[in-house]
Amino acid sequence: MPETATKEPGTSRGTDVLVRATEVCKSIDGRRILDDVSLDVRRGEVVVLVGPSGAGKTTFLRTINSLETIDSGEILMDGHMVGYRRKADGTLVMDSAATVAKQRQEIGFVFQHFHLFPHMSVMENLWHAPVRVKGVPKAAAVEKAHKLLARVGLSDKADVRPRNLSGGQQQRVAIARALAMSPALMLFDEPTSALDPEMTGEVLAVMKELADDHMTMVVVTHEMGFAREVADRVAVMDAGRVIEQGPPAQVFTQPAHARTAAFLSKVL
C-alpha cells in the first residue's frame, strides 16, 4: 500500500471499553505464547496489532472469541467474560459450547484465507448464518446480504461460487459475511497477506470504510500504511507481550521501546 498521511494523535473514536483483556497468559508445549497481555479496546476504536512473526498477535486475536483457550487472566466483551466463568475460588472454568457460540455471534472474524463455503453461492454464504444461527427471517437476511454486497462492490457476484472469484473478491465476501451477523466487534487476522497489491488495496478500502463508520476493529496486519491512516491506536507485540501502544504518529516516529524501533526499521 502506498505511504499515507499519518493519523494525528488524540483522534480515538470511542470512550467506553468494549473489550478488556487483563493479564492473559497462554502456553503451548511449555512455551509461553501470551505473557500477561493486557489491552483495552474502546467502542468505535480501531486498534492495529503489529510486531514480528511469532509475537503472539494471531493467538491473542483468536482468544478474543475463544478460538484459542487461555491459561489465566480474563477477556471481557461488553463487561462479560468471554469463553469462561470463574468459580468461587477464582479458577477459570470453560463455558458451555452453547454459551461460547452465542458470544461469537457478537464478534466477526475475517481470516487470512477466506473460509467461504465452496458449495454455496456468494449470496448463500451471506444469509446462511443469520438465518440458521440467529433465526433471522430469510427475506430480511437476503435483503441485508444484497446491501452488504453493494457495500463491498460485489452486487454482480451474488450468484457466483467462491471458486470463480479473485482472492480480493473472496476476502470482500468474507468481510460482508461477517457483517451479515451484525457484530459489535470485527477481528481481522492479516486479511491481505494472501493477496497481490491490487487486491490488497480493494480489501483495505473496505476496511477503511468500516473504520469511517465507527466499527470497532482489532486488526493484525503488516500493512503499515493502513495502520498509519486508519488506526486510532497501534499496539506492538513481541515475545507474547504488548511492549508498547499509542497513536500511530507516536509509535511510528518516536517509539519508546528498542524492540519497537528495531521492528519498524525493517518494515517501514
C-alpha positions in Angstrom: 0.0 0.0 0.0 1.4 3.5 -0.8 2.6 5.6 2.0 -0.3 7.6 3.6 -0.7 10.5 5.9 0.0 9.8 9.5 -3.1 9.8 11.7 -3.0 12.6 14.2 -2.9 11.7 17.9 -6.0 12.3 20.1 -8.5 11.1 17.4 -9.7 8.0 19.2 -13.4 7.4 18.4 -14.7 5.7 21.5 -14.5 6.2 25.2 -16.3 3.2 26.8 -14.5 -0.1 26.8 -15.9 -2.9 24.6 -13.1 -5.4 25.0 -10.9 -5.7 28.0 -8.1 -8.2 28.2 -6.3 -8.5 31.6 -3.1 -10.4 32.2 -3.9 -13.1 29.6 -1.5 -16.0 29.5 -1.2 -19.0 27.3 1.4 -21.7 26.9 1.8 -24.4 24.3 4.1 -27.4 25.0 5.8 -25.4 27.7 6.4 -22.3 25.6 4.7 -19.1 26.7 2.8 -17.7 23.7 0.9 -15.0 25.6 2.6 -13.5 28.6 0.4 -11.2 30.7 -1.3 -9.5 27.8 -3.5 -6.6 28.9 -5.3 -4.4 26.3 -8.5 -2.4 26.2 -10.4 -1.7 23.0 -12.9 1.1 23.2 -16.2 1.1 21.4 -15.8 2.5 17.9 -12.0 2.3 18.1 -9.6 0.8 15.5 -6.7 -1.0 17.2 -3.9 -2.4 15.0 -1.6 -5.1 16.3 1.9 -5.1 14.8 5.1 -6.9 15.6 7.4 -9.6 14.3 6.2 -13.1 13.3 5.7 -15.3 16.4 5.0 -12.4 18.7 1.6 -13.8 19.6 -0.6 -11.4 17.6 -2.8 -14.0 15.9 -3.0 -16.1 19.1 -4.2 -13.1 21.1 -6.8 -12.2 18.4 -8.1 -15.8 18.5 -8.5 -15.7 22.3 -10.9 -12.8 22.0 -13.6 -15.0 20.5 -12.5 -18.3 22.2 -10.9 -19.9 19.1 -7.9 -20.3 21.4 -8.1 -21.2 25.1 -6.2 -19.2 27.8 -4.4 -20.4 30.9 -5.0 -17.4 33.1 -6.2 -13.9 33.1 -9.5 -12.9 31.5 -11.1 -11.3 28.5 -14.3 -9.3 28.8 -16.6 -8.4 26.0 -19.1 -5.6 26.9 -18.4 -6.4 30.6 -19.0 -10.2 30.3 -16.2 -12.8 30.4 -15.6 -14.5 27.1 -15.3 -18.3 26.9 -15.0 -18.8 30.7 -16.6 -18.2 34.0 -14.9 -18.1 37.4 -15.5 -20.5 40.3 -15.8 -19.2 43.8 -12.1 -19.9 44.4 -11.2 -17.7 41.3 -10.2 -20.5 39.0 -11.3 -20.4 35.3 -13.9 -22.8 34.0 -14.7 -23.1 30.4 -18.2 -22.0 29.5 -20.6 -24.4 27.6 -20.3 -24.7 23.9 -23.8 -23.1 23.5 -22.7 -20.0 25.6 -19.5 -19.6 23.6 -21.4 -19.9 20.3 -23.8 -17.2 21.4 -20.9 -14.9 22.4 -19.3 -15.4 19.0 -22.4 -14.0 17.3 -21.3 -10.6 18.5 -17.8 -11.0 17.0 -17.0 -11.1 13.3 -13.7 -12.7 12.3 -12.0 -12.3 9.0 -9.2 -14.8 8.4 -6.2 -14.8 6.1 -7.7 -17.5 3.9 -11.4 -16.5 3.4 -13.0 -19.8 4.6 -16.1 -19.3 2.4 -18.4 -22.3 1.9 -17.4 -23.5 -1.6 -20.7 -25.3 -2.3 -22.7 -22.2 -1.7 -23.1 -19.1 -3.9 -21.9 -15.7 -2.6 -25.5 -14.8 -1.6 -26.0 -18.1 0.3 -22.7 -17.6 2.1 -24.1 -14.3 3.4 -27.6 -15.2 4.5 -27.0 -18.7 5.8 -25.6 -17.9 9.3 -28.1 -15.1 10.2 -31.0 -17.5 9.3 -29.6 -20.7 10.7 -27.8 -19.3 13.8 -29.7 -16.1 14.7 -33.2 -17.1 13.4 -33.4 -14.0 11.1 -36.2 -14.4 8.6 -34.7 -15.4 5.3 -36.3 -12.5 3.4 -34.7 -10.0 5.8 -31.3 -11.8 5.7 -31.3 -11.8 1.9 -32.2 -8.1 1.8 -29.3 -7.3 4.1 -27.0 -9.5 2.1 -27.7 -7.5 -1.1 -27.0 -4.3 0.8 -23.7 -5.7 2.1 -22.6 -6.9 -1.4 -23.3 -3.5 -2.7 -21.2 -2.0 0.1 -18.2 -4.1 -0.8 -18.7 -3.6 -4.5 -19.8 -7.1 -5.5 -23.5 -6.7 -6.3 -23.0 -8.5 -9.6 -21.4 -11.6 -7.9 -24.5 -12.7 -5.8 -25.0 -16.0 -7.7 -21.3 -16.8 -8.2 -19.5 -19.6 -6.4 -16.4 -18.6 -4.4 -14.0 -20.5 -6.7 -14.9 -18.2 -9.6 -13.8 -15.1 -7.6 -10.4 -13.5 -7.3 -8.7 -13.6 -3.9 -9.6 -9.9 -3.2 -13.2 -10.6 -4.1 -13.4 -13.6 -1.9 -12.0 -11.6 1.0 -14.5 -8.8 0.5 -17.2 -11.5 0.5 -15.7 -12.8 3.8 -16.0 -9.3 5.3 -19.6 -9.0 4.1 -20.4 -12.4 5.5 -19.0 -11.4 8.9 -21.0 -8.2 8.8 -24.2 -10.1 8.0 -24.3 -11.2 11.6 -24.4 -7.5 12.8 -21.4 -8.0 15.1 -20.4 -5.4 17.7 -16.7 -6.2 17.0 -14.7 -7.1 13.9 -11.4 -9.0 14.1 -9.1 -9.2 11.1 -6.2 -11.6 11.0 -3.8 -10.5 8.3 -6.6 -10.2 5.8 -4.4 -9.2 2.9 -1.4 -11.5 3.5 -2.5 -13.9 0.7 -3.3 -11.1 -1.8 -1.4 -9.3 -4.5 -1.0 -5.5 -4.2 -4.1 -4.6 -6.3 -6.4 -6.9 -4.4 -4.9 -5.7 -1.1 -6.0 -2.2 -2.0 -9.5 -3.4 -2.6 -9.8 -5.1 0.8 -8.1 -2.2 2.7 -10.5 0.2 1.1 -13.5 -1.7 2.5 -11.9 -1.9 6.0 -11.2 1.9 5.9 -14.9 2.4 5.2 -15.8 0.3 8.2 -13.5 2.4 10.3 -15.1 5.6 9.0 -18.4 4.2 10.1 -17.1 3.7 13.6 -17.0 -0.1 13.6 -14.9 -1.4 16.5 -12.0 -3.3 14.9 -8.9 -5.2 16.1 -6.6 -5.8 13.1 -3.4 -7.9 12.8 -1.6 -6.6 9.8 1.8 -5.8 8.2 0.3 -3.0 6.2 1.9 -0.1 7.9 0.3 2.5 5.6 -3.1 1.3 6.7 -2.1 1.4 10.3 -0.9 5.0 9.9 -4.0 6.2 8.2 -6.8 4.2 9.9 -5.7 3.1 13.4 -6.7 5.1 16.5 -4.1 3.1 18.4 -1.2 0.8 17.5 -0.2 -2.0 19.9 3.2 -3.5 19.4 3.7 -7.2 20.4 6.9 -9.0 21.0 7.6 -12.4 22.6 4.0 -12.7 23.8 3.7 -9.3 25.4 2.3 -5.9 24.5 5.5 -3.9 24.8 4.2 -0.5 23.6 1.0 1.1 22.4 -0.2 4.6 21.4 -1.3 6.7 18.5 0.3 5.8 15.2 2.2 9.1 15.0 3.8 8.4 18.3 4.6 4.8 17.9 5.9 5.1 14.3 8.0 8.3 14.8 9.0 8.1 18.4 8.9 4.5 19.6 9.6 4.2 23.3 10.9 0.6 23.2 14.1 -0.6 21.5 12.3 -3.7 20.1 9.7 -1.5 18.5 12.4 0.7 16.9 14.2 -2.4 15.6 11.0 -3.9 14.2 9.9 -0.7 12.5 13.3 -0.2 11.0 12.7 -3.4 9.0 9.2 -2.8 7.8 8.9 1.0 7.2 
